Amino acid sequence: MQKQIPGSTITVPVPDHKEIKVGTLMSIIRQSGIHRSEFE
């Protein structure tokens, strides 16, 4: 999935499996704009 915003594109992967890599998860959290502690 992608969202176009002025000056950037936000891409969120939609995995077709139960687990995603830590780096992918951290990237999703970072792009969402929420703090990691709010996600946990």
PyMOL Python script that loads the backbone (N, CA, C, O; Angstrom):
from pymol import cmd

cmd.read_pdbstr("""\
ATOM      1  N   MET A   1       0.852  -1.164   0.000  1.00  0.00           N
ATOM      2  CA  MET A   1       0.000   0.000   0.000  1.00  0.00           C
ATOM      3  C   MET A   1       0.897   1.224   0.000  1.00  0.00           C
ATOM      4  O   MET A   1       1.968   1.226   0.606  1.00  0.00           O
ATOM      5  N   GLN A   2       0.447   2.264  -0.686  1.00  0.00           N
ATOM      6  CA  GLN A   2       1.200   3.504  -0.733  1.00  0.00           C
ATOM      7  C   GLN A   2       0.276   4.686  -0.529  1.00  0.00           C
ATOM      8  O   GLN A   2      -0.895   4.658  -0.906  1.00  0.00           O
ATOM      9  N   LYS A   3       0.832   5.736   0.081  1.00  0.00           N
ATOM     10  CA  LYS A   3       0.104   6.989   0.252  1.00  0.00           C
ATOM     11  C   LYS A   3       1.016   8.109  -0.211  1.00  0.00           C
ATOM     12  O   LYS A   3       2.142   8.245   0.269  1.00  0.00           O
ATOM     13  N   GLN A   4       0.531   8.907  -1.142  1.00  0.00           N
ATOM     14  CA  GLN A   4       1.292  10.040  -1.638  1.00  0.00           C
ATOM     15  C   GLN A   4       1.013  11.252  -0.752  1.00  0.00           C
ATOM     16  O   GLN A   4      -0.141  11.618  -0.528  1.00  0.00           O
ATOM     17  N   ILE A   5       2.084  11.867  -0.251  1.00  0.00           N
ATOM     18  CA  ILE A   5       1.973  13.107   0.496  1.00  0.00           C
ATOM     19  C   ILE A   5       2.914  14.105  -0.154  1.00  0.00           C
ATOM     20  O   ILE A   5       3.850  13.696  -0.840  1.00  0.00           O
ATOM     21  N   PRO A   6       2.699  15.388   0.036  1.00  0.00           N
ATOM     22  CA  PRO A   6       3.568  16.374  -0.613  1.00  0.00           C
ATOM     23  C   PRO A   6       5.054  16.109  -0.316  1.00  0.00           C
ATOM     24  O   PRO A   6       5.479  16.120   0.839  1.00  0.00           O
ATOM     25  N   GLY A   7       5.820  15.875  -1.369  1.00  0.00           N
ATOM     26  CA  GLY A   7       7.249  15.677  -1.232  1.00  0.00           C
ATOM     27  C   GLY A   7       7.685  14.278  -0.844  1.00  0.00           C
ATOM     28  O   GLY A   7       8.877  14.049  -0.639  1.00  0.00           O
ATOM     29  N   SER A   8       6.749  13.325  -0.737  1.00  0.00           N
ATOM     30  CA  SER A   8       7.134  11.991  -0.298  1.00  0.00           C
ATOM     31  C   SER A   8       6.038  10.976  -0.619  1.00  0.00           C
ATOM     32  O   SER A   8       4.901  11.331  -0.932  1.00  0.00           O
ATOM     33  N   THR A   9       6.415   9.716  -0.532  1.00  0.00           N
ATOM     34  CA  THR A   9       5.464   8.615  -0.659  1.00  0.00           C
ATOM     35  C   THR A   9       5.701   7.685   0.517  1.00  0.00           C
ATOM     36  O   THR A   9       6.835   7.292   0.787  1.00  0.00           O
ATOM     37  N   ILE A  10       4.633   7.335   1.215  1.00  0.00           N
ATOM     38  CA  ILE A  10       4.721   6.396   2.328  1.00  0.00           C
ATOM     39  C   ILE A  10       4.296   5.029   1.808  1.00  0.00           C
ATOM     40  O   ILE A  10       3.206   4.875   1.257  1.00  0.00           O
ATOM     41  N   THR A  11       5.168   4.036   1.989  1.00  0.00           N
ATOM     42  CA  THR A  11       4.891   2.675   1.550  1.00  0.00           C
ATOM     43  C   THR A  11       4.760   1.779   2.771  1.00  0.00           C
ATOM     44  O   THR A  11       5.643   1.755   3.629  1.00  0.00           O
ATOM     45  N   VAL A  12       3.663   1.046   2.848  1.00  0.00           N
ATOM     46  CA  VAL A  12       3.443   0.096   3.935  1.00  0.00           C
ATOM     47  C   VAL A  12       3.279  -1.281   3.306  1.00  0.00           C
ATOM     48  O   VAL A  12       2.331  -1.514   2.556  1.00  0.00           O
ATOM     49  N   PRO A  13       4.190  -2.186   3.604  1.00  0.00           N
ATOM     50  CA  PRO A  13       4.079  -3.527   3.040  1.00  0.00           C
ATOM     51  C   PRO A  13       2.919  -4.299   3.687  1.00  0.00           C
ATOM     52  O   PRO A  13       2.611  -4.118   4.865  1.00  0.00           O
ATOM     53  N   VAL A  14       2.299  -5.149   2.898  1.00  0.00           N
ATOM     54  CA  VAL A  14       1.252  -6.026   3.401  1.00  0.00           C
ATOM     55  C   VAL A  14       1.762  -7.455   3.211  1.00  0.00           C
ATOM     56  O   VAL A  14       1.593  -8.048   2.146  1.00  0.00           O
ATOM     57  N   PRO A  15       2.391  -7.999   4.261  1.00  0.00           N
ATOM     58  CA  PRO A  15       2.999  -9.324   4.113  1.00  0.00           C
ATOM     59  C   PRO A  15       1.961 -10.427   3.944  1.00  0.00           C
ATOM     60  O   PRO A  15       0.840 -10.337   4.447  1.00  0.00           O
ATOM     61  N   ASP A  16       2.366 -11.464   3.226  1.00  0.00           N
ATOM     62  CA  ASP A  16       1.484 -12.608   3.000  1.00  0.00           C
ATOM     63  C   ASP A  16       1.940 -13.789   3.859  1.00  0.00           C
ATOM     64  O   ASP A  16       1.908 -14.945   3.436  1.00  0.00           O
ATOM     65  N   HIS A  17       2.369 -13.454   5.091  1.00  0.00           N
ATOM     66  CA  HIS A  17       2.795 -14.487   6.024  1.00  0.00           C
ATOM     67  C   HIS A  17       2.575 -13.965   7.434  1.00  0.00           C
ATOM     68  O   HIS A  17       2.289 -12.782   7.614  1.00  0.00           O
ATOM     69  N   LYS A  18       2.702 -14.820   8.428  1.00  0.00           N
ATOM     70  CA  LYS A  18       2.343 -14.455   9.796  1.00  0.00           C
ATOM     71  C   LYS A  18       3.361 -13.558  10.479  1.00  0.00           C
ATOM     72  O   LYS A  18       2.979 -12.726  11.302  1.00  0.00           O
ATOM     73  N   GLU A  19       4.647 -13.698  10.165  1.00  0.00           N
ATOM     74  CA  GLU A  19       5.677 -12.913  10.834  1.00  0.00           C
ATOM     75  C   GLU A  19       6.383 -11.999   9.845  1.00  0.00           C
ATOM     76  O   GLU A  19       6.618 -12.367   8.695  1.00  0.00           O
ATOM     77  N   ILE A  20       6.718 -10.795  10.314  1.00  0.00           N
ATOM     78  CA  ILE A  20       7.498  -9.886   9.488  1.00  0.00           C
ATOM     79  C   ILE A  20       8.822  -9.612  10.188  1.00  0.00           C
ATOM     80  O   ILE A  20       8.933  -9.771  11.404  1.00  0.00           O
ATOM     81  N   LYS A  21       9.821  -9.201   9.422  1.00  0.00           N
ATOM     82  CA  LYS A  21      11.138  -8.939   9.988  1.00  0.00           C
ATOM     83  C   LYS A  21      11.082  -7.710  10.892  1.00  0.00           C
ATOM     84  O   LYS A  21      10.261  -6.815  10.688  1.00  0.00           O
ATOM     85  N   VAL A  22      11.962  -7.676  11.891  1.00  0.00           N
ATOM     86  CA  VAL A  22      12.016  -6.583  12.850  1.00  0.00           C
ATOM     87  C   VAL A  22      12.233  -5.250  12.136  1.00  0.00           C
ATOM     88  O   VAL A  22      11.587  -4.256  12.469  1.00  0.00           O
ATOM     89  N   GLY A  23      13.137  -5.225  11.156  1.00  0.00           N
ATOM     90  CA  GLY A  23      13.423  -3.988  10.424  1.00  0.00           C
ATOM     91  C   GLY A  23      12.203  -3.464   9.695  1.00  0.00           C
ATOM     92  O   GLY A  23      11.975  -2.255   9.650  1.00  0.00           O
ATOM     93  N   THR A  24      11.412  -4.367   9.123  1.00  0.00           N
ATOM     94  CA  THR A  24      10.187  -3.966   8.425  1.00  0.00           C
ATOM     95  C   THR A  24       9.183  -3.385   9.413  1.00  0.00           C
ATOM     96  O   THR A  24       8.557  -2.362   9.141  1.00  0.00           O
ATOM     97  N   LEU A  25       9.034  -4.033  10.549  1.00  0.00           N
ATOM     98  CA  LEU A  25       8.117  -3.541  11.575  1.00  0.00           C
ATOM     99  C   LEU A  25       8.545  -2.169  12.082  1.00  0.00           C
ATOM    100  O   LEU A  25       7.715  -1.274  12.240  1.00  0.00           O
ATOM    101  N   MET A  26       9.850  -2.006  12.339  1.00  0.00           N
ATOM    102  CA  MET A  26      10.347  -0.716  12.825  1.00  0.00           C
ATOM    103  C   MET A  26      10.127   0.383  11.791  1.00  0.00           C
ATOM    104  O   MET A  26       9.828   1.522  12.151  1.00  0.00           O
ATOM    105  N   SER A  27      10.272   0.055  10.523  1.00  0.00           N
ATOM    106  CA  SER A  27      10.032   1.020   9.457  1.00  0.00           C
ATOM    107  C   SER A  27       8.567   1.438   9.420  1.00  0.00           C
ATOM    108  O   SER A  27       8.260   2.617   9.242  1.00  0.00           O
ATOM    109  N   ILE A  28       7.667   0.481   9.589  1.00  0.00           N
ATOM    110  CA  ILE A  28       6.230   0.785   9.615  1.00  0.00           C
ATOM    111  C   ILE A  28       5.909   1.706  10.788  1.00  0.00           C
ATOM    112  O   ILE A  28       5.180   2.685  10.632  1.00  0.00           O
ATOM    113  N   ILE A  29       6.458   1.388  11.970  1.00  0.00           N
ATOM    114  CA  ILE A  29       6.212   2.212  13.157  1.00  0.00           C
ATOM    115  C   ILE A  29       6.765   3.615  12.943  1.00  0.00           C
ATOM    116  O   ILE A  29       6.101   4.601  13.264  1.00  0.00           O
ATOM    117  N   ARG A  30       7.971   3.707  12.405  1.00  0.00           N
ATOM    118  CA  ARG A  30       8.612   5.008  12.179  1.00  0.00           C
ATOM    119  C   ARG A  30       7.780   5.852  11.202  1.00  0.00           C
ATOM    120  O   ARG A  30       7.574   7.044  11.430  1.00  0.00           O
ATOM    121  N   GLN A  31       7.306   5.236  10.124  1.00  0.00           N
ATOM    122  CA  GLN A  31       6.507   5.960   9.135  1.00  0.00           C
ATOM    123  C   GLN A  31       5.140   6.361   9.668  1.00  0.00           C
ATOM    124  O   GLN A  31       4.551   7.332   9.193  1.00  0.00           O
ATOM    125  N   SER A  32       4.632   5.626  10.651  1.00  0.00           N
ATOM    126  CA  SER A  32       3.304   5.937  11.186  1.00  0.00           C
ATOM    127  C   SER A  32       3.307   7.211  12.016  1.00  0.00           C
ATOM    128  O   SER A  32       2.268   7.842  12.209  1.00  0.00           O
ATOM    129  N   GLY A  33       4.502   7.587  12.512  1.00  0.00           N
ATOM    130  CA  GLY A  33       4.597   8.809  13.302  1.00  0.00           C
ATOM    131  C   GLY A  33       4.308   8.618  14.780  1.00  0.00           C
ATOM    132  O   GLY A  33       4.304   9.587  15.540  1.00  0.00           O
ATOM    133  N   ILE A  34       4.065   7.379  15.200  1.00  0.00           N
ATOM    134  CA  ILE A  34       3.847   7.151  16.625  1.00  0.00           C
ATOM    135  C   ILE A  34       5.160   6.708  17.261  1.00  0.00           C
ATOM    136  O   ILE A  34       6.046   6.198  16.576  1.00  0.00           O
ATOM    137  N   HIS A  35       5.279   6.898  18.539  1.00  0.00           N
ATOM    138  CA  HIS A  35       6.478   6.486  19.269  1.00  0.00           C
ATOM    139  C   HIS A  35       6.427   4.979  19.478  1.00  0.00           C
ATOM    140  O   HIS A  35       5.352   4.402  19.637  1.00  0.00           O
ATOM    141  N   ARG A  36       7.608   4.341  19.475  1.00  0.00           N
ATOM    142  CA  ARG A  36       7.664   2.886  19.633  1.00  0.00           C
ATOM    143  C   ARG A  36       6.954   2.422  20.897  1.00  0.00           C
ATOM    144  O   ARG A  36       6.294   1.383  20.876  1.00  0.00           O
ATOM    145  N   SER A  37       7.069   3.164  22.001  1.00  0.00           N
ATOM    146  CA  SER A  37       6.427   2.751  23.258  1.00  0.00           C
ATOM    147  C   SER A  37       4.906   2.738  23.140  1.00  0.00           C
ATOM    148  O   SER A  37       4.244   1.956  23.822  1.00  0.00           O
ATOM    149  N   GLU A  38       4.346   3.585  22.290  1.00  0.00           N
ATOM    150  CA  GLU A  38       2.882   3.584  22.090  1.00  0.00           C
ATOM    151  C   GLU A  38       2.448   2.327  21.339  1.00  0.00           C
ATOM    152  O   GLU A  38       1.345   1.823  21.547  1.00  0.00           O
ATOM    153  N   PHE A  39       3.323   1.824  20.465  1.00  0.00           N
ATOM    154  CA  PHE A  39       3.002   0.629  19.705  1.00  0.00           C
ATOM    155  C   PHE A  39       3.048  -0.602  20.597  1.00  0.00           C
ATOM    156  O   PHE A  39       2.218  -1.502  20.465  1.00  0.00           O
ATOM    157  N   GLU A  40       4.025  -0.642  21.513  1.00  0.00           N
ATOM    158  CA  GLU A  40       4.191  -1.804  22.373  1.00  0.00           C
ATOM    159  C   GLU A  40       3.072  -1.815  23.339  1.00  0.00           C
ATOM    160  O   GLU A  40       2.991  -2.710  24.181  1.00  0.00           O
TER     161      GLU A  40
END
""", "prot")
cmd.dss("prot")
cmd.show_as("cartoon", "prot")
cmd.util.cbc("prot")
cmd.orient("prot")
